């Protein structure tokens, strides 16, 4: 049976989510390295006297701001899945919702909402 489709324990789901998060972090790091390199080049060009309009209109796609937006959105999504699955795994280990909330630095209502998803 396909491992992605079979029923998982909360602990197994959290592990799968953590693997996906690590993979997404690696991808985002590469995106950010590329965005930083492009930002350094733009900064050099700006300090050499080029106008902002020339810099922005001459910038290759994806733009720095597009890379950053993509990274933020993908990390938010992967982080949410990991947080939800980790909360479920902790609950399966008989950790109270209040304790999970304290560990995550959020309200118990937020943990309850996560666990209901």
Secondary structure by P-SEA (a helix, b strand, c coil): cccccccccaaaaaaaaaaaaaaaaaaaaaaaaaaaaaaaaaaaaaaacccaaaaaaacccccaaaaaaaaaaaaaaaaaaaaaaaaaaaaaacccaaaaaaaacccaaaaaaaaac
